[in-house]
């Protein structure tokens, strides 16, 4: 693509300077190629006659922010010049040489690098944000688990359960913890039932199920305690 652009410039210049070359009018030739000074896709345009004498030359003097990078890039990449014969009728009267530069390619590479850098920054910000949210959610889930465990231990609140978690692994852990609480609640109910049964057997006759002496003494102690209070 760059070679074609240089060739198009060379063809354009060959048409513009044809009359000047034929009449060896160097000022006219220079004026013709100076009209291309606004372009930044070449570094030099040279017009020679048929004997190789330079009649006019234009160097691209436009400055850019990345001139240092352009020079470094041009040092490693060889940009072959494009040439076009200047014809008057069927006769060749001279040659146009157009040397390319790396400004366009450098600008393209800088845009690509800037785009990649922008994508990297956005990715890092997104990863940091979602990591922060995930970390906060994990910490919050473990805080809830700790709170429920403390209430079960201190207040015997066996009816408490952990809510479902949005993260699959944490949700599985919450379900396992709730299953453990279910087992503890069933064990606690069974233990209370066993204690109530043993207390009933201790204070009632096994044949008649009537209150026995132990029950009478227990009730009597309770009544005395209430009277003292």
C-alpha positions as CSV (number, residue, x, y, z in Angstrom):
1,X,0.0,0.0,0.0
2,X,2.8,2.5,0.9
3,X,4.6,1.6,-2.3
4,X,1.5,2.4,-4.3
5,X,1.1,5.7,-2.6
6,X,4.6,6.7,-3.4
7,X,4.2,5.6,-7.0
8,X,1.0,7.7,-7.3
9,X,2.9,10.7,-6.0
10,X,5.7,10.1,-8.5
11,X,3.2,9.9,-11.4
12,X,1.5,13.1,-10.3
13,X,4.8,14.9,-10.1
14,X,5.9,13.6,-13.5
15,X,2.8,15.2,-15.2
16,X,3.3,18.5,-13.3
17,X,6.9,19.0,-14.1
18,X,6.9,17.7,-17.7
19,X,7.0,21.2,-19.3
20,X,9.6,22.5,-16.8
21,X,11.9,19.6,-17.6
22,X,11.5,19.9,-21.3
23,X,12.4,23.6,-21.2
24,X,14.9,23.1,-18.3
25,X,13.0,25.6,-16.1
26,X,14.1,24.7,-12.6
27,X,12.0,27.4,-11.0
28,X,8.8,26.1,-12.6
29,X,9.8,22.5,-11.6
30,X,10.4,23.7,-8.0
31,X,7.1,25.5,-7.8
32,X,5.3,22.4,-9.1
33,X,6.8,20.1,-6.5
34,X,6.5,22.7,-3.7
35,X,2.7,22.3,-4.1
36,X,3.0,18.9,-2.5
37,X,4.7,20.2,0.6
38,X,1.5,19.8,2.6
39,X,1.7,16.0,2.4
40,X,3.5,14.0,5.0
41,X,3.7,10.6,3.3
42,X,7.1,11.2,1.7
43,X,10.5,12.4,2.9
44,X,11.9,13.6,-0.4
45,X,11.0,14.3,-4.0
46,X,13.7,14.7,-6.5
47,X,13.4,15.6,-10.2
48,X,16.3,14.6,-12.5
49,X,16.8,15.2,-16.2
50,X,17.7,12.4,-18.6
51,X,21.4,12.8,-17.7
52,X,20.8,12.3,-14.0
53,X,21.2,16.0,-13.0
54,X,19.0,17.1,-10.2
55,X,16.8,19.9,-11.4
56,X,14.7,20.4,-8.2
57,X,14.3,18.7,-4.9
58,X,11.7,18.9,-2.1
59,X,12.4,17.6,1.4
60,X,9.5,17.1,3.8
61,X,10.2,19.5,6.7
62,X,6.9,19.0,8.6
63,X,7.6,18.3,12.2
64,X,5.6,16.0,14.4
65,X,5.5,14.9,18.0
66,X,7.0,11.6,17.1
67,X,10.0,12.6,15.0
68,X,12.4,10.8,17.2
69,X,10.4,7.6,16.9
70,X,10.1,8.1,13.2
71,X,13.9,8.3,12.8
72,X,14.4,5.3,15.0
73,X,11.8,3.3,13.0
74,X,13.2,4.4,9.7
75,X,16.6,3.2,10.8
76,X,15.4,-0.4,11.1
77,X,13.0,-0.4,8.1
78,X,14.3,0.3,4.7
79,X,11.8,2.2,2.6
80,X,12.6,1.8,-1.1
81,X,12.0,5.0,-3.3
82,X,9.5,5.0,-6.1
83,X,10.4,6.3,-9.5
84,X,8.5,7.4,-12.6
85,X,9.8,8.4,-16.0
86,X,9.0,11.9,-17.3
87,X,7.9,11.6,-20.9
88,X,7.4,14.2,-23.6
89,X,5.4,12.4,-26.2
90,X,7.2,9.1,-26.6
91,X,10.6,10.3,-25.4
92,X,11.9,10.1,-21.8
93,X,13.1,13.5,-20.7
94,X,13.7,12.8,-17.0
95,X,12.9,10.9,-13.9
96,X,11.0,11.6,-10.6
97,X,12.2,9.9,-7.4
98,X,10.0,9.8,-4.3
99,X,11.4,8.5,-1.1
100,X,8.9,7.5,1.6
101,X,9.0,8.0,5.3
102,X,7.7,6.1,8.3
103,X,5.5,8.8,9.8
104,X,2.2,7.2,8.6
105,X,3.3,3.8,9.8
106,X,4.7,5.2,13.0
107,X,1.4,7.0,13.7
108,X,-0.5,3.8,13.0
109,X,1.7,1.8,15.4
110,X,1.3,4.4,18.1
111,X,-2.4,4.3,17.7
112,X,-2.4,0.5,18.0
113,X,-0.1,0.7,21.0
114,X,-2.3,3.4,22.6
115,X,-5.4,1.2,21.9
116,X,-3.7,-1.8,23.5
117,X,-2.6,0.3,26.5
118,X,-6.2,1.6,26.9
119,X,-7.6,-1.9,26.7
120,X,-5.0,-3.0,29.3
121,X,-5.9,-0.2,31.6
122,X,-9.7,-0.9,31.3
123,X,-9.0,-4.6,31.9
124,X,-6.9,-3.9,35.0
125,X,-9.6,-1.5,36.3
126,X,-12.3,-4.0,35.6
127,X,-10.4,-6.9,37.2
128,X,-9.6,-4.7,40.3
129,X,-13.2,-3.7,40.6
130,X,-14.6,-7.2,40.3
131,X,-11.8,-8.6,42.6
132,X,-12.7,-6.0,45.2
133,X,-16.4,-6.8,45.0
134,X,-15.7,-10.6,45.1
135,X,-13.4,-10.1,48.1
136,X,-16.0,-8.0,49.9
137,X,-18.7,-10.6,49.2
138,X,-16.6,-13.5,50.4
139,X,-15.7,-11.6,53.6
140,X,-19.3,-10.7,54.1
141,X,-20.4,-14.3,53.7
142,X,-17.9,-15.5,56.3
143,X,-19.0,-12.8,58.7
144,X,-22.6,-14.0,58.4
145,X,-21.4,-17.5,59.0
146,X,-19.4,-16.4,62.1
147,X,-22.4,-14.5,63.4
148,X,-24.8,-17.4,63.0
149,X,-22.2,-19.8,64.7
150,X,-21.9,-17.4,67.7
151,X,-25.6,-17.1,68.1
152,X,-26.0,-20.8,68.0
153,X,-23.3,-21.3,70.6
154,X,-24.3,-18.5,72.9
155,X,-28.1,-18.3,72.6
156,X,-28.9,-21.8,71.3
157,X,-30.6,-20.2,68.2
158,X,-30.7,-23.5,66.3
159,X,-33.4,-22.1,63.9
160,X,-31.0,-19.7,62.2
161,X,-29.8,-20.5,58.7
162,X,-27.4,-18.9,56.2
163,X,-28.9,-17.3,53.1
164,X,-28.0,-18.6,49.6
165,X,-24.8,-17.2,48.2
166,X,-24.3,-15.9,44.7
167,X,-20.9,-17.6,44.3
168,X,-21.2,-21.4,43.7
169,X,-18.5,-22.5,46.1
170,X,-19.8,-20.2,48.9
171,X,-23.3,-21.4,48.2
172,X,-22.2,-25.0,48.6
173,X,-20.4,-24.1,51.8
174,X,-23.5,-22.3,53.1
175,X,-25.7,-25.4,52.3
176,X,-23.2,-27.7,54.1
177,X,-23.2,-25.3,57.1
178,X,-27.1,-25.2,57.1
179,X,-27.1,-29.0,56.9
180,X,-24.8,-29.2,60.0
181,X,-27.2,-26.8,61.8
182,X,-30.1,-29.1,60.9
183,X,-28.2,-32.0,62.5
184,X,-27.4,-30.0,65.6
185,X,-31.1,-28.9,65.9
186,X,-32.4,-32.4,65.6
187,X,-29.8,-33.6,68.1
188,X,-30.7,-30.8,70.5
189,X,-34.5,-31.6,70.2
190,X,-33.8,-35.3,70.8
191,X,-31.6,-34.5,73.8
192,X,-34.3,-32.3,75.3
193,X,-36.9,-35.0,74.8
194,X,-34.6,-37.6,76.5
195,X,-34.1,-35.2,79.4
196,X,-37.8,-34.6,79.7
197,X,-38.5,-38.3,79.7
198,X,-35.8,-39.0,82.3
199,X,-37.2,-36.2,84.5
200,X,-40.7,-37.6,84.2
201,X,-39.6,-41.1,85.1
202,X,-37.6,-39.8,88.1
203,X,-40.7,-38.1,89.5
204,X,-43.5,-40.5,88.6
205,X,-44.3,-44.1,89.4
206,X,-43.5,-46.5,86.6
207,X,-46.7,-48.5,87.0
208,X,-49.3,-45.9,87.8
209,X,-47.6,-42.9,86.3
210,X,-48.6,-40.9,89.4
211,X,-46.3,-38.4,91.0
212,X,-43.9,-40.1,93.5
213,X,-42.1,-39.0,96.6
214,X,-39.4,-37.3,94.5
215,X,-42.0,-35.2,92.8
216,X,-43.6,-34.2,96.1
217,X,-40.2,-33.2,97.6
218,X,-39.3,-31.2,94.5
219,X,-42.6,-29.3,94.5
220,X,-42.3,-28.7,98.2
221,X,-38.9,-27.2,97.8
222,X,-40.2,-25.0,95.1
223,X,-43.1,-23.7,97.2
224,X,-40.8,-23.0,100.2
225,X,-38.4,-21.1,97.9
226,X,-41.3,-19.0,96.5
227,X,-42.5,-18.2,100.1
228,X,-39.0,-17.0,101.1
229,X,-38.8,-14.7,98.1
